[in-house]
């Protein structure tokens, strides 16, 4: 059964008549399609791998509903279930166009969405939203930081891999220790909140919650945007003006944000390489190089 036929099967099981099916760009985990019918205009998301043990839409469904509850404009859930042993999620299609990276109002809207997202209560979130360190988010974050601190030894393999210089280990240790002292608030992170996941229509809407997870708010999402901005990402451009609008919308003072974001970027760069060594050795070369560049840039900014 090809992807379009599977979409039609899912639509039929959800009581949706199908006039047209348009496959949309998806991620590594899911196929995505727009389905238009006589009475419906929806987006169907379904797993690329029907055999996976963890249902990919448990946390996405919860995140959609949680975001809507705090006033973020996003897709309403239409249906949720399984068809032909494939997990799926059907949400309303939001009319409009993908926001441009040059749309400063969209970036401001992203900032205000991050402020709202910081108020989400994760008490009822499914277990798939949380890390291996558990549901107590404050304790889990401390455990995450402490794990990476404990790995900063003379024998740290990341030194041999060239991820950071031995002479910088003391500075990196101080930066991660500072994270333990900050006690950042914890909650729901979108995970990919750039203009490509914002629809510009009657009002700005945030879509695609497939990368949602728990962590420091709004700092987890700000960390991603900050790295794209500082590293001058071509795939996800965030200009200086765009970054200023995000911080303004989020109500974050730029001077206060800088050291927090330097620390988060270094922490993330270290952690992703350790993950690759253990779980995805096929990505090790790619991630150690990108992490090396991030750490160098953040240490340079810190010392400037």
N, C-alpha and C positions, 0 to 999 in steps of 0.2 A: 504494500500500500504506500503510495507516494504522499508527500506532505499535504498537497492540496486535497486529496481524498480524505486524509485523516482530519483535516480542518472541517470538511463537510460532515463527517461522521460526528465530530464533536458538536458542531452547530445543531445537527439533527437531535442529538441526545439532550441538548439544552432547549429544544423547542424553537429554534431559530431557522427561519426559511432563508435560503441562500440564493442570491442573485449573482453576486460576483465575489471571488476570492482573490486577494492580492497579497502575495507573500512580502513581508517587510524585513528589513535588516534585523537580525537577532543576535543573541550572544552565543557564548560557548555552550551554554546549558539548554537553551530553549529555542524552539522555532516560534516565529511571530507572524500572524497574518491578520489582515483586515477583512472582515466579512460584512458585506452589505446585502440587505434583504428588503422586503416590502415594509417591514416595521422596525428593523434593527440596523444599527451601524455600530459594529463592535470590533474589538481586537481580541483575537484568540492567541493564547500563549500555551505551548505544550512542550513537554520534555523531549529533548533529542534522544535521550536514552531511557526508554520505558522501563528498563529493568532496575534502575537505581533505587536503592533501599530508602533513602531519605526523600520524602515528598518535597519538591522544590517550591511549592506554592503555599505551604503552611504559613511561613513567615511573611511572604509577599502579600497574601490576603490580609493578614493581621496588620501589616504596616500600612496598607492602603486605607483600611478602616480607621486606624489610629490617627493617621495624618489628617483625614477628613474631619475627625472629631475635634482637632485643634485648629480648624479653619483653613487648612491648606487645600486649595482647589486641585483635585486630582480625579482620576477615573473612578466612577462608581462600579462596584462589582455586580455583574449580571448573573454569572453562574460559576460553579466550582465543582469538579468531580473527576471521574475517570471514564474513559471510553476506549475500547480495544486495548485494555491494560496500559493506557497512557494517561498520566495525570495532566489536567488542564485547568486553566483559569480564563474566564471570559469577562472582559471589562468594557465599559462604554468607550467608543471612539470620541475623542475630543477634537472638534473641528478647529482648524487654524493651521499655522505653519510652525515649523521648528524655529525657535528663536535664534537670531543671528548672534555670533560672538561679539558683534559691534553694537548690539542692542543694550545700552546701559540701563534702561528701565528693567529689562529682563534680569540683569545681574543684581539690581537692587531688590527685585522680587525674590531672587534666590536668597539674598540675605535675610529678608523678612520671613521667608519660609523656614530658614534655619533657626531663627528666633522662636518661631511657633513650634518647630519640631523639638526644641529643647524642653518643652513642657509636657511631652508625651509620657504617660505612666506605663512602664514596661512590665508591671506586675502580672498582667495576663498574657504576656507574649509567649509564643510557643518556644520550646527548648532549642529549636534550630536557630533562633536568633542570637543565642549566647555562645561564648567561646568555651573552650575546654576547661576553663577555670570556674565555670558555674554561673548560677543565676544572680548571686549577690554581686551586683555590678561594681561596687566600690572595692570589694575584696578581690574580684576578678581582675580589675585594672591593676591593683597593687601587685597581684601575682604575676601578671603579664610583664610589668616593668621590672619586678624583682628577678624574674627568670632571665631577662636580657642583661640585667646587671651582673648576675652570677656568672654569666658566660664570658664576661670580660676578664679573662685570665691571661697569663703569659703564654699559655698554649692555645689560645683562641684560634681556631682554624680560619677565621675571617681575616686575620692578619696575613696568613700565608696566601690566602686567596686574593689579597690586595684590596679588600673592601675598605679597610682603614689602616693607617700607619700606627705602628706600635707607639710611637712618640705622642700620638693623639689620644691614647687610651685613657689617660687621666682626665682630659677634658671631656671625653665622651662619658666617662663614669660620672663626672660632676653633673653633666646635663641630664642623664637618666635619673640620678639621685634627686635632682630638682623636681622631676616629675612626681616623685613620691611625696614631696612636700607640698605640691600645689593642690592636691585633692580636687581635681577637676570634676565637675558634675557629670553624671553618667546618664545615658538614655539611648534614644533611637537615632541612628545615623543612616542617611539615605545611601551613601556610598558612591554615587556617581552624579552628583547634583551640579551639572554644567548646563549650558544653554541647549545642548543636544537633547536633554531630557526635560526641556521646558517648551510648552506649546503656547505660542502667542496667538490668542484669539480674542474673544470678548473680554477675557481677563487671562492673566498668565496661569498656566496649570503645570504642575510637576507630575511627571509620569515615570514609569519603569522603576519599580521598587525592588527589582530582582537582586540588587547588591546590598540591600538593607541589612544592618547588623547592629549590635549593641556596642557602646563605647562612650568616650567623652563627648559631650555636646556643649556648644555646636562645633567643638574643636576637631572632631574626626573629619567632618566634611570640609571645614576650613583648611585642615592640613592638606587634603588632596588638592584643593584649589590653589593653595599657597605654593605647593611644589610645582604645579603646572605653570603658575605665574613666574616664579623665580627661575625655573629651569627652561623657560621660554618654549614650552611645548608647542609643536606645530599641530599635533593631532587634537589637542585640547587647549587652544589659545586662551589665555586670561591676561588681558592688557593691564597696565597700571591703573587706567581709569576704571576698568571693570572690577579689579580687585578692591579699589577704593569704594565702589558702590556696594559690593558684597559686605564689606565691613560696616559701612554706614547702615545698610538694611538690617544687619544682625545686631547693631548696637554695640560693636566691639571697637575699643580704642586701638588704633594701629600700633602705638608705642607699647601698650600692654601686651598686644598679641605677638609681637616679634619673637621674644625669647621663648614663649610657649610653643610657637610653631617651629622654631629651629630645633627644639628638643624633640617634638613629635616626629619631625621629618627624619632625624637621626635614628630615633627609636624604630620607626617603621622600616627604614632602610636596612638596619641590622636584622630585624626580625624576619623580613621577607627572604633574606638569604639563608638564614637558619632553617626556615620552612622549606626552601627549595632543596637544601642539602638532604633533608629528611624525607620529603614527600614528592618533590618534582625535580630530580636531578637533570632532567631534560631542559629545564629552564635556568639552571644554575649560572651558566656563562652570561646569559642575557641579564639576569637580575643582579649578579655581582657587579657588573659594569655600571648599570644604572644606579645602583646603590652607592658605588664608589663616587660617582659624580655628585649625587645628592649630598653625601656626607662632606665632601670637599667644599661644596658651595655653602652649606650651612655653617661649617666651621669658619670659613672665610668671612661670612656675614657677621658671625658672632664676634670675631676678633677685630672687625673693622672699626 
